[in-house]
Amino acid sequence: MLVKVCGIANSEFIHRINEMRIYFTGFIFYPKSERYAAKKLSEEQIKSIPGHVKKVGVFVNENMESILRTIKRYQLDFVQLHGDENISFVKVISKKIPVIKAFRLDEEFDFEQLSDFENYCSYFLFDTKDKLYGGTGKKFNWEILQKYSGNTPFLLSGGISPGDAENIHKIHHPMCKGIDINSGFETEPGIKNIDQIKEFLNQII
C-alpha cells in the first residue's frame, strides 16, 4: 500500500523521513492553507527529500505558469490538482509532470465524470466533499468507492486517523492503491506526530 503524508510544514519531518515507509510527501502550495509550504519550508529543505520518496505539490485552481515555476523551483515529482481544474488543464500539465487529480465525494457523486480524466492522471485522490477546498478532516462513506469502475488507481483521503487501520484493511477495491493522511496525525497544522505515523504504518503495511 502506498502512503502519502500531506500538508508537511516542518523540518523535523524531513530530517526523520527515512524512519517512515512512505511513498509520497505532499506540500501544499495554496496560499489560503494553514499548511502553505512556501511560508514554512525552504527550497533546500524540500529538495533534500530522498529520491525514493516522491514530492507532490498540491495546488488549488492555480494558473499554469505558477505551477510550472513551482515544479522547477522545488523539483517536484507529481502535482496534485485539488480544485476545479478541467480536463483541458489536466491534459496540458500531464505532458509536463504526472498528475494526481483530487475529487471530493459525497453520496451524489457521479463517477462517470472521471472517464475524461482517465488517460491523463497517474492517480485519482478521493476526498470528502466540503464547501471549502483542501482537507476537511472528515470521512465520507467509503462504501461509495464500490461505484468506481474506472482503470485509474486511486488514493483514499479524508479524515483518516490512527484508529482506522482495521477499516482500511477491509477495503478490497482493486484500484485502491494507497492512502493519504494529514490532519489526523498532527499536533498542530503542518506539524506531524512522527511516532504516531510510524505506529500506524506498522499496522497497515
Backbone torsions as a table, in degrees:
resi	resn	phi	psi	omega
1	MET	NA	131.5	178.4
2	LEU	-83.4	135.7	-179.8
3	VAL	-118.5	128.9	175.1
4	LYS	-114.2	125.6	173.0
5	VAL	-102.8	117.3	-173.2
6	CYS	-110.0	160.1	177.9
7	GLY	74.9	31.5	-179.4
8	ILE	-73.3	128.1	-178.2
9	ALA	-145.6	27.3	175.9
10	ASN	-141.3	146.6	-174.2
11	SER	-71.7	-27.9	-178.9
12	GLU	-59.4	-40.1	179.2
13	PHE	-58.6	-43.9	-179.6
14	ILE	-65.0	-41.4	179.5
15	HIS	-63.4	-31.1	-175.0
16	ARG	-105.4	14.7	-170.9
17	ILE	-62.0	-30.9	-179.0
18	ASN	-72.6	-7.4	175.0
19	GLU	-78.8	-13.5	-173.6
20	MET	-116.6	141.3	179.9
21	ARG	-91.3	73.5	-180.0
22	ILE	-115.7	154.0	-176.6
23	TYR	-104.3	-36.6	-179.1
24	PHE	-121.6	142.3	166.1
25	THR	-115.0	133.4	-178.1
26	GLY	-109.3	125.6	178.8
27	PHE	-116.7	123.3	-173.2
28	ILE	-88.4	120.2	177.4
29	PHE	-111.4	53.8	177.7
30	TYR	-122.4	106.8	-170.5
31	PRO	-55.9	-24.6	-178.9
32	LYS	-81.3	-7.3	-178.1
33	SER	-80.8	144.5	173.3
34	GLU	-66.5	-16.6	-177.1
35	ARG	-108.4	28.1	-177.9
36	TYR	-61.1	109.9	-169.5
37	ALA	-65.2	-34.5	-175.5
38	ALA	-63.8	-21.5	177.9
39	LYS	-94.0	-15.7	-172.2
40	LYS	-105.8	-28.2	-173.3
41	LEU	-133.0	152.4	178.0
42	SER	-87.8	164.7	175.0
43	GLU	-56.9	-44.4	-175.3
44	GLU	-63.4	-38.7	179.4
45	GLN	-63.8	-45.9	-179.6
46	ILE	-68.5	-40.6	-179.6
47	LYS	-69.1	-16.0	-179.2
48	SER	-80.0	-5.8	177.9
49	ILE	-56.1	132.2	-179.9
50	PRO	-57.4	148.0	-174.0
51	GLY	-60.7	-26.2	-178.6
52	HIS	-77.9	-8.4	176.6
53	VAL	-106.0	121.7	-174.5
54	LYS	-80.5	132.1	179.6
55	LYS	-92.4	120.8	-178.7
56	VAL	-111.0	125.9	172.9
57	GLY	-95.8	126.1	-177.3
58	VAL	-100.6	125.3	-176.5
59	PHE	-127.9	147.7	178.7
60	VAL	-125.6	105.5	176.9
61	ASN	52.2	38.2	179.6
62	GLU	-86.1	153.3	179.3
63	ASN	-77.2	156.8	-173.3
64	MET	-59.6	-43.6	-176.8
65	GLU	-61.7	-41.5	179.7
66	SER	-66.0	-41.5	178.7
67	ILE	-62.2	-45.0	-177.8
68	LEU	-65.4	-36.2	176.6
69	ARG	-64.9	-41.6	-178.7
70	THR	-68.5	-38.7	176.1
71	ILE	-56.1	-48.0	-178.3
72	LYS	-68.3	-43.3	-175.2
73	ARG	-62.5	-41.5	-175.1
74	TYR	-105.4	4.1	179.0
75	GLN	54.3	52.9	-178.1
76	LEU	-73.8	152.7	179.2
77	ASP	-102.1	-27.4	179.3
78	PHE	-140.6	157.7	164.0
79	VAL	-117.4	143.1	172.4
80	GLN	-112.5	118.4	-179.8
81	LEU	-96.2	111.4	-168.6
82	HIS	-112.7	16.7	-179.5
83	GLY	-114.7	-138.4	-178.0
84	ASP	-105.2	30.4	-177.0
85	GLU	-59.5	131.8	-177.2
86	ASN	-88.8	176.3	-174.6
87	ILE	-64.4	-34.5	179.2
88	SER	-62.0	-42.4	178.4
89	PHE	-63.9	-45.3	-178.2
90	VAL	-64.5	-39.7	178.6
91	LYS	-57.4	-45.8	-176.7
92	VAL	-66.7	-48.8	-174.5
93	ILE	-72.1	-26.6	179.2
94	SER	-66.7	-16.7	175.8
95	LYS	-78.8	-14.2	-177.9
96	LYS	-101.4	-33.7	-170.9
97	ILE	-162.2	148.8	176.6
98	PRO	-61.3	143.5	-173.8
99	VAL	-116.4	135.4	165.3
100	ILE	-108.8	117.3	179.9
101	LYS	-103.7	123.2	-179.0
102	ALA	-89.7	141.5	174.2
103	PHE	-130.9	139.6	-176.6
104	ARG	-100.0	118.8	-170.3
105	LEU	-101.9	144.7	164.9
106	ASP	-144.4	-173.0	-175.1
107	GLU	-62.1	-24.0	-176.1
108	GLU	-94.7	1.9	-173.8
109	PHE	-62.3	134.6	179.7
110	ASP	-100.1	105.3	-177.8
111	PHE	-68.9	-16.0	179.3
112	GLU	-61.8	-28.0	-178.3
113	GLN	-66.9	-14.0	-178.8
114	LEU	-78.9	-16.6	-173.3
115	SER	-59.6	-36.1	-179.9
116	ASP	-65.1	-25.0	-175.8
117	PHE	-90.9	-11.6	-170.8
118	GLU	-50.9	-45.2	-172.4
119	ASN	-83.9	-0.1	-173.4
120	TYR	-122.0	-1.2	-178.2
121	CYS	-120.5	135.1	175.4
122	SER	-74.2	-36.3	177.8
123	TYR	-145.4	151.5	161.7
124	PHE	-97.8	156.6	172.3
125	LEU	-126.9	123.4	-178.4
126	PHE	-102.6	115.4	-176.0
127	ASP	-119.1	178.0	-178.9
128	THR	-86.7	133.9	179.2
129	LYS	-70.9	137.9	179.5
130	ASP	-154.8	164.4	179.0
131	LYS	-68.0	-28.9	-178.1
132	LEU	-98.8	154.4	176.0
133	TYR	-80.6	155.3	177.6
134	GLY	92.8	-176.5	-176.3
135	GLY	-67.3	143.1	179.3
136	THR	-104.7	-17.7	-173.8
137	GLY	74.9	10.7	-178.3
138	LYS	-118.1	149.6	177.0
139	LYS	-90.0	150.6	165.0
140	PHE	-100.9	174.6	179.5
141	ASN	-72.7	106.6	-175.2
142	TRP	-64.7	-15.3	176.6
143	GLU	-65.1	-22.4	177.2
144	ILE	-58.8	-29.4	-176.4
145	LEU	-57.6	-26.3	-178.8
146	GLN	-66.6	-15.8	178.1
147	LYS	-78.7	-13.9	-178.5
148	TYR	-83.5	121.2	-178.6
149	SER	-123.0	18.8	-179.0
150	GLY	-78.0	-179.7	-176.2
151	ASN	-108.0	-0.5	178.2
152	THR	-88.7	126.8	179.1
153	PRO	-64.6	154.2	-179.4
154	PHE	-132.9	158.0	172.7
155	LEU	-107.7	138.5	178.3
156	LEU	-91.6	129.1	-180.0
157	SER	-132.8	177.4	175.0
158	GLY	101.0	89.5	170.6
159	GLY	70.9	19.7	178.3
160	ILE	-67.8	132.2	-175.7
161	SER	-131.0	171.8	-176.6
162	PRO	-57.4	-23.6	-178.5
163	GLY	-88.2	8.4	-173.5
164	ASP	-96.8	2.7	-174.8
165	ALA	-56.3	-45.6	-177.3
166	GLU	-62.2	-43.0	-179.5
167	ASN	-69.9	-32.3	176.6
168	ILE	-64.8	-38.1	178.2
169	HIS	-64.0	-20.9	-178.7
170	LYS	-83.5	-8.0	179.3
171	ILE	-83.5	117.4	-175.5
172	HIS	-117.6	21.5	179.1
173	HIS	-66.1	130.5	-175.1
174	PRO	-63.6	-22.6	-178.5
175	MET	-96.3	-0.9	176.7
176	CYS	-80.7	105.8	-173.9
177	LYS	-105.5	-6.8	-178.9
178	GLY	178.7	-175.0	-178.6
179	ILE	-132.2	158.9	177.9
180	ASP	-123.1	120.8	-179.7
181	ILE	-117.1	149.9	-177.4
182	ASN	-151.5	-99.0	-168.9
183	SER	-66.5	-23.5	179.1
184	GLY	-67.2	-8.9	-178.0
185	PHE	-125.1	32.9	-177.3
186	GLU	-116.0	150.7	169.8
187	THR	-94.0	-24.8	171.4
188	GLU	-162.0	164.1	-175.2
189	PRO	-51.4	121.0	178.2
190	GLY	88.3	-12.4	-178.8
191	ILE	-104.3	109.7	-175.1
192	LYS	-88.1	147.0	172.9
193	ASN	-87.4	95.8	-171.1
194	ILE	-64.6	-42.4	-179.9
195	ASP	-64.3	-36.1	177.4
196	GLN	-66.0	-40.7	177.3
197	ILE	-63.2	-44.9	-179.7
198	LYS	-59.9	-43.9	179.4
199	GLU	-63.5	-42.0	179.5
200	PHE	-63.6	-43.8	-179.4
201	LEU	-63.0	-34.9	176.5
202	ASN	-63.2	-25.3	-179.7
203	GLN	-83.9	-27.5	-172.6
204	ILE	-109.4	-16.4	-178.7
205	ILE	-101.8	NA	NA
